[in-house]
Amino acid sequence: MAYNSSDLSVLAYANNFTLWHYVTTDDSVTSTGYFNKASEMLRVGDLIIANVDTDGSTATITKFYIVTANTGGAVTVTVYS
């Protein structure tokens, strides 16, 4: 499944930082280009709380991702640790 803009929402914004929430049936959102359609909104350092794998095939997993790059419309996210 691909990125769906209606599933990405702002939870908080302050001091040039945005905390996002995203929900998807996908197992992972770290594939190349997954968030490229949101490149105009996402900034390096933003945090995304994602509920992944919500289709019921396994238990829904909540993961935290950080935007590590956003260059020329290419967004990269990494599991936050």
N, CA, C and O atoms as CSV, one atom per row, in Angstrom:
chain,resi,resn,atom,element,x,y,z
A,1,MET,N,N,0.844,-1.176,0.000
A,1,MET,CA,C,0.000,0.000,0.000
A,1,MET,C,C,0.891,1.241,0.000
A,1,MET,O,O,2.008,1.208,0.515
A,2,ALA,N,N,0.408,2.299,-0.561
A,2,ALA,CA,C,1.171,3.531,-0.673
A,2,ALA,C,C,0.735,4.544,0.382
A,2,ALA,O,O,-0.288,4.381,1.047
A,3,TYR,N,N,1.534,5.579,0.510
A,3,TYR,CA,C,1.242,6.688,1.414
A,3,TYR,C,C,-0.139,7.265,1.089
A,3,TYR,O,O,-0.507,7.396,-0.078
A,4,ASN,N,N,-0.887,7.603,2.126
A,4,ASN,CA,C,-2.203,8.215,1.981
A,4,ASN,C,C,-2.225,9.502,2.790
A,4,ASN,O,O,-2.136,9.460,4.017
A,5,SER,N,N,-2.341,10.634,2.128
A,5,SER,CA,C,-2.247,11.932,2.802
A,5,SER,C,C,-3.324,12.135,3.874
A,5,SER,O,O,-3.090,12.854,4.846
A,6,SER,N,N,-4.480,11.523,3.715
A,6,SER,CA,C,-5.538,11.714,4.710
A,6,SER,C,C,-5.252,10.969,6.018
A,6,SER,O,O,-5.949,11.172,7.012
A,7,ASP,N,N,-4.237,10.112,6.019
A,7,ASP,CA,C,-3.876,9.369,7.232
A,7,ASP,C,C,-2.736,10.012,8.020
A,7,ASP,O,O,-2.317,9.479,9.047
A,8,LEU,N,N,-2.233,11.152,7.549
A,8,LEU,CA,C,-1.175,11.888,8.240
A,8,LEU,C,C,-1.778,13.142,8.856
A,8,LEU,O,O,-2.393,13.951,8.161
A,9,SER,N,N,-1.596,13.299,10.168
A,9,SER,CA,C,-2.162,14.477,10.831
A,9,SER,C,C,-1.180,15.045,11.848
A,9,SER,O,O,-0.335,14.331,12.388
A,10,VAL,N,N,-1.308,16.338,12.093
A,10,VAL,CA,C,-0.454,17.031,13.053
A,10,VAL,C,C,-1.008,16.829,14.460
A,10,VAL,O,O,-2.192,17.047,14.714
A,11,LEU,N,N,-0.131,16.410,15.367
A,11,LEU,CA,C,-0.510,16.309,16.774
A,11,LEU,C,C,-0.092,17.561,17.534
A,11,LEU,O,O,-0.815,18.033,18.411
A,12,ALA,N,N,1.084,18.099,17.191
A,12,ALA,CA,C,1.592,19.298,17.870
A,12,ALA,C,C,2.620,19.981,16.987
A,12,ALA,O,O,3.333,19.337,16.218
A,13,TYR,N,N,2.682,21.310,17.115
A,13,TYR,CA,C,3.669,22.097,16.391
A,13,TYR,C,C,4.191,23.173,17.321
A,13,TYR,O,O,3.409,23.892,17.943
A,14,ALA,N,N,5.513,23.290,17.422
A,14,ALA,CA,C,6.121,24.349,18.230
A,14,ALA,C,C,7.575,24.520,17.825
A,14,ALA,O,O,8.274,23.543,17.554
A,15,ASN,N,N,8.021,25.755,17.786
A,15,ASN,CA,C,9.433,26.065,17.559
A,15,ASN,C,C,10.020,25.354,16.348
A,15,ASN,O,O,11.115,24.797,16.419
A,16,ASN,N,N,9.285,25.374,15.228
A,16,ASN,CA,C,9.749,24.794,13.971
A,16,ASN,C,C,9.893,23.268,14.033
A,16,ASN,O,O,10.696,22.692,13.299
A,17,PHE,N,N,9.129,22.621,14.894
A,17,PHE,CA,C,9.109,21.163,15.033
A,17,PHE,C,C,7.663,20.704,14.974
A,17,PHE,O,O,6.783,21.326,15.569
A,18,THR,N,N,7.415,19.598,14.245
A,18,THR,CA,C,6.063,19.059,14.166
A,18,THR,C,C,6.064,17.604,14.626
A,18,THR,O,O,6.921,16.811,14.237
A,19,LEU,N,N,5.094,17.279,15.454
A,19,LEU,CA,C,4.835,15.907,15.879
A,19,LEU,C,C,3.636,15.427,15.077
A,19,LEU,O,O,2.556,16.012,15.149
A,20,TRP,N,N,3.830,14.365,14.316
A,20,TRP,CA,C,2.817,13.848,13.414
A,20,TRP,C,C,2.260,12.518,13.914
A,20,TRP,O,O,2.894,11.832,14.716
A,21,HIS,N,N,1.077,12.163,13.435
A,21,HIS,CA,C,0.528,10.827,13.629
A,21,HIS,C,C,0.158,10.294,12.255
A,21,HIS,O,O,-0.403,11.012,11.427
A,22,TYR,N,N,0.481,9.012,12.019
A,22,TYR,CA,C,0.158,8.365,10.746
A,22,TYR,C,C,-0.362,6.966,11.023
A,22,TYR,O,O,0.167,6.264,11.885
A,23,VAL,N,N,-1.384,6.562,10.303
A,23,VAL,CA,C,-1.947,5.224,10.453
A,23,VAL,C,C,-1.968,4.555,9.079
A,23,VAL,O,O,-2.324,5.183,8.082
A,24,THR,N,N,-1.579,3.265,9.035
A,24,THR,CA,C,-1.511,2.564,7.760
A,24,THR,C,C,-1.609,1.051,7.952
A,24,THR,O,O,-1.294,0.523,9.019
A,25,THR,N,N,-2.045,0.379,6.916
A,25,THR,CA,C,-2.051,-1.079,6.942
A,25,THR,C,C,-0.688,-1.636,6.542
A,25,THR,O,O,-0.457,-2.839,6.656
A,26,ASP,N,N,0.216,-0.775,6.076
A,26,ASP,CA,C,1.562,-1.204,5.685
A,26,ASP,C,C,2.334,-1.717,6.884
A,26,ASP,O,O,2.082,-1.309,8.018
A,27,ASP,N,N,3.279,-2.616,6.628
A,27,ASP,CA,C,4.131,-3.141,7.693
A,27,ASP,C,C,5.222,-2.150,8.083
A,27,ASP,O,O,5.658,-2.126,9.234
A,28,SER,N,N,5.658,-1.343,7.140
A,28,SER,CA,C,6.751,-0.405,7.394
A,28,SER,C,C,6.571,0.820,6.519
A,28,SER,O,O,6.025,0.735,5.419
A,29,VAL,N,N,7.024,1.937,7.005
A,29,VAL,CA,C,6.965,3.172,6.216
A,29,VAL,C,C,8.365,3.675,5.877
A,29,VAL,O,O,8.531,4.823,5.465
A,30,THR,N,N,9.362,2.826,6.049
A,30,THR,CA,C,10.740,3.233,5.780
A,30,THR,C,C,11.198,2.908,4.361
A,30,THR,O,O,12.360,3.133,4.024
A,31,SER,N,N,10.308,2.385,3.533
A,31,SER,CA,C,10.706,2.083,2.161
A,31,SER,C,C,11.030,3.381,1.419
A,31,SER,O,O,10.499,4.445,1.736
A,32,THR,N,N,11.892,3.270,0.448
A,32,THR,CA,C,12.351,4.430,-0.307
A,32,THR,C,C,11.172,5.179,-0.919
A,32,THR,O,O,10.352,4.603,-1.634
A,33,GLY,N,N,11.105,6.464,-0.623
A,33,GLY,CA,C,10.104,7.328,-1.215
A,33,GLY,C,C,8.714,7.256,-0.612
A,33,GLY,O,O,7.791,7.872,-1.144
A,34,TYR,N,N,8.535,6.534,0.466
A,34,TYR,CA,C,7.195,6.343,1.026
A,34,TYR,C,C,6.507,7.682,1.312
A,34,TYR,O,O,5.341,7.856,0.960
A,35,PHE,N,N,7.206,8.624,1.940
A,35,PHE,CA,C,6.598,9.902,2.324
A,35,PHE,C,C,6.909,11.035,1.341
A,35,PHE,O,O,6.722,12.202,1.685
A,36,ASN,N,N,7.375,10.725,0.137
A,36,ASN,CA,C,7.742,11.779,-0.812
A,36,ASN,C,C,6.591,12.724,-1.124
A,36,ASN,O,O,6.824,13.916,-1.324
A,37,LYS,N,N,5.369,12.238,-1.171
A,37,LYS,CA,C,4.221,13.108,-1.472
A,37,LYS,C,C,3.945,14.110,-0.350
A,37,LYS,O,O,3.192,15.064,-0.542
A,38,ALA,N,N,4.549,13.898,0.813
A,38,ALA,CA,C,4.389,14.819,1.941
A,38,ALA,C,C,5.633,15.690,2.125
A,38,ALA,O,O,5.794,16.327,3.166
A,39,SER,N,N,6.500,15.720,1.135
A,39,SER,CA,C,7.782,16.420,1.288
A,39,SER,C,C,7.634,17.912,1.582
A,39,SER,O,O,8.500,18.497,2.233
A,40,GLU,N,N,6.564,18.531,1.119
A,40,GLU,CA,C,6.373,19.961,1.376
A,40,GLU,C,C,5.989,20.245,2.824
A,40,GLU,O,O,6.097,21.383,3.281
A,41,MET,N,N,5.541,19.217,3.552
A,41,MET,CA,C,5.120,19.403,4.942
A,41,MET,C,C,6.156,18.911,5.946
A,41,MET,O,O,6.303,19.492,7.021
A,42,LEU,N,N,6.867,17.858,5.606
A,42,LEU,CA,C,7.797,17.225,6.553
A,42,LEU,C,C,9.157,17.914,6.531
A,42,LEU,O,O,9.687,18.251,5.472
A,43,ARG,N,N,9.707,18.115,7.724
A,43,ARG,CA,C,11.033,18.726,7.850
A,43,ARG,C,C,11.957,17.773,8.601
A,43,ARG,O,O,11.513,16.970,9.422
A,44,VAL,N,N,13.235,17.878,8.307
A,44,VAL,CA,C,14.237,17.084,9.023
A,44,VAL,C,C,14.088,17.367,10.516
A,44,VAL,O,O,14.033,18.520,10.943
A,45,GLY,N,N,14.026,16.293,11.296
A,45,GLY,CA,C,13.867,16.417,12.735
A,45,GLY,C,C,12.436,16.211,13.204
A,45,GLY,O,O,12.205,15.988,14.393
A,46,ASP,N,N,11.472,16.282,12.294
A,46,ASP,CA,C,10.083,16.014,12.676
A,46,ASP,C,C,9.958,14.570,13.142
A,46,ASP,O,O,10.699,13.695,12.694
A,47,LEU,N,N,9.019,14.331,14.040
A,47,LEU,CA,C,8.782,12.995,14.588
A,47,LEU,C,C,7.404,12.518,14.148
A,47,LEU,O,O,6.428,13.264,14.219
A,48,ILE,N,N,7.332,11.259,13.689
A,48,ILE,CA,C,6.065,10.664,13.258
A,48,ILE,C,C,5.767,9.470,14.151
A,48,ILE,O,O,6.553,8.524,14.222
A,49,ILE,N,N,4.628,9.519,14.830
A,49,ILE,CA,C,4.139,8.356,15.567
A,49,ILE,C,C,3.246,7.612,14.588
A,49,ILE,O,O,2.251,8.160,14.113
A,50,ALA,N,N,3.593,6.374,14.284
A,50,ALA,CA,C,2.853,5.626,13.269
A,50,ALA,C,C,2.274,4.341,13.834
A,50,ALA,O,O,2.966,3.554,14.480
A,51,ASN,N,N,0.993,4.149,13.576
A,51,ASN,CA,C,0.351,2.868,13.849
A,51,ASN,C,C,0.417,2.106,12.533
A,51,ASN,O,O,-0.276,2.449,11.576
A,52,VAL,N,N,1.252,1.073,12.486
A,52,VAL,CA,C,1.460,0.329,11.255
A,52,VAL,C,C,0.827,-1.056,11.356
A,52,VAL,O,O,0.565,-1.559,12.448
A,53,ASP,N,N,0.593,-1.648,10.214
A,53,ASP,CA,C,0.016,-2.988,10.104
A,53,ASP,C,C,-1.355,-3.053,10.774
A,53,ASP,O,O,-1.619,-3.944,11.581
A,54,THR,N,N,-2.220,-2.104,10.433
A,54,THR,CA,C,-3.537,-2.006,11.077
A,54,THR,C,C,-4.623,-2.811,10.383
A,54,THR,O,O,-5.801,-2.646,10.699
A,55,ASP,N,N,-4.262,-3.670,9.454
A,55,ASP,CA,C,-5.264,-4.425,8.698
A,55,ASP,C,C,-5.792,-5.658,9.414
A,55,ASP,O,O,-6.645,-6.366,8.881
A,56,GLY,N,N,-5.297,-5.920,10.610
A,56,GLY,CA,C,-5.809,-7.042,11.383
A,56,GLY,C,C,-5.091,-8.356,11.157
A,56,GLY,O,O,-5.408,-9.348,11.814
A,57,SER,N,N,-4.110,-8.391,10.224
A,57,SER,CA,C,-3.394,-9.640,9.972
A,57,SER,C,C,-2.476,-9.999,11.138
A,57,SER,O,O,-2.227,-11.176,11.401
A,58,THR,N,N,-1.984,-8.996,11.823
A,58,THR,CA,C,-1.204,-9.183,13.050
A,58,THR,C,C,-1.588,-8.063,13.997
A,58,THR,O,O,-2.419,-7.220,13.658
A,59,ALA,N,N,-1.003,-8.044,15.158
A,59,ALA,CA,C,-1.291,-6.973,16.114
A,59,ALA,C,C,-0.772,-5.640,15.577
A,59,ALA,O,O,0.328,-5.573,15.028
A,60,THR,N,N,-1.565,-4.585,15.735
A,60,THR,CA,C,-1.129,-3.254,15.327
A,60,THR,C,C,0.107,-2.870,16.115
A,60,THR,O,O,0.187,-3.088,17.324
A,61,ILE,N,N,1.061,-2.301,15.418
A,61,ILE,CA,C,2.332,-1.914,16.028
A,61,ILE,C,C,2.449,-0.398,15.977
A,61,ILE,O,O,2.175,0.216,14.946
A,62,THR,N,N,2.852,0.198,17.078
A,62,THR,CA,C,3.124,1.629,17.101
A,62,THR,C,C,4.628,1.829,17.094
A,62,THR,O,O,5.348,1.282,17.929
A,63,LYS,N,N,5.095,2.630,16.128
A,63,LYS,CA,C,6.520,2.920,16.010
A,63,LYS,C,C,6.717,4.429,15.898
A,63,LYS,O,O,5.836,5.157,15.441
A,64,PHE,N,N,7.881,4.871,16.322
A,64,PHE,CA,C,8.259,6.269,16.210
A,64,PHE,C,C,9.312,6.388,15.113
A,64,PHE,O,O,10.285,5.634,15.088
A,65,TYR,N,N,9.110,7.340,14.209
A,65,TYR,CA,C,10.043,7.573,13.111
A,65,TYR,C,C,10.487,9.026,13.154
A,65,TYR,O,O,9.727,9.907,13.556
A,66,ILE,N,N,11.725,9.266,12.738
A,66,ILE,CA,C,12.230,10.622,12.629
A,66,ILE,C,C,12.552,10.894,11.162
A,66,ILE,O,O,13.076,10.028,10.460
A,67,VAL,N,N,12.239,12.086,10.715
A,67,VAL,CA,C,12.585,12.483,9.353
A,67,VAL,C,C,14.072,12.830,9.361
A,67,VAL,O,O,14.492,13.788,10.010
A,68,THR,N,N,14.857,12.049,8.639
A,68,THR,CA,C,16.318,12.244,8.641
A,68,THR,C,C,16.821,12.988,7.416
A,68,THR,O,O,17.940,13.500,7.421
A,69,ALA,N,N,16.009,13.055,6.363
A,69,ALA,CA,C,16.403,13.800,5.163
A,69,ALA,C,C,15.157,14.195,4.389
A,69,ALA,O,O,14.150,13.486,4.387
A,70,ASN,N,N,15.250,15.343,3.734
A,70,ASN,CA,C,14.199,15.811,2.839
A,70,ASN,C,C,14.863,16.744,1.839
A,70,ASN,O,O,15.007,17.942,2.082
A,71,THR,N,N,15.263,16.175,0.718
A,71,THR,CA,C,15.995,16.920,-0.289
A,71,THR,C,C,15.343,16.731,-1.646
A,71,THR,O,O,15.177,15.602,-2.108
A,72,GLY,N,N,14.974,17.828,-2.283
A,72,GLY,CA,C,14.401,17.751,-3.607
A,72,GLY,C,C,13.165,16.881,-3.707
A,72,GLY,O,O,12.929,16.253,-4.739
A,73,GLY,N,N,12.369,16.837,-2.641
A,73,GLY,CA,C,11.158,16.050,-2.641
A,73,GLY,C,C,11.337,14.603,-2.220
A,73,GLY,O,O,10.370,13.842,-2.176
A,74,ALA,N,N,12.569,14.215,-1.911
A,74,ALA,CA,C,12.848,12.848,-1.467
A,74,ALA,C,C,12.963,12.827,0.065
A,74,ALA,O,O,13.891,13.399,0.637
A,75,VAL,N,N,12.014,12.165,0.705
A,75,VAL,CA,C,11.958,12.127,2.165
A,75,VAL,C,C,12.485,10.779,2.658
A,75,VAL,O,O,12.136,9.729,2.118
A,76,THR,N,N,13.322,10.824,3.684
A,76,THR,CA,C,13.823,9.614,4.324
A,76,THR,C,C,13.423,9.640,5.793
A,76,THR,O,O,13.632,10.633,6.490
A,77,VAL,N,N,12.844,8.530,6.254
A,77,VAL,CA,C,12.521,8.387,7.672
A,77,VAL,C,C,13.232,7.163,8.220
A,77,VAL,O,O,13.471,6.193,7.501
A,78,THR,N,N,13.568,7.220,9.501
A,78,THR,CA,C,14.275,6.149,10.181
A,78,THR,C,C,13.576,5.881,11.508
A,78,THR,O,O,13.066,6.800,12.149
A,79,VAL,N,N,13.556,4.623,11.912
A,79,VAL,CA,C,12.984,4.291,13.211
A,79,VAL,C,C,13.742,5.073,14.269
A,79,VAL,O,O,14.972,5.051,14.309
A,80,TYR,N,N,13.002,5.763,15.125
A,80,TYR,CA,C,13.595,6.593,16.184
A,80,TYR,C,C,14.045,5.707,17.328
A,80,TYR,O,O,13.298,4.856,17.811
A,81,SER,N,N,15.272,5.921,17.748
A,81,SER,CA,C,15.783,5.162,18.894
A,81,SER,C,C,16.563,6.043,19.829
A,81,SER,O,O,17.066,5.569,20.848
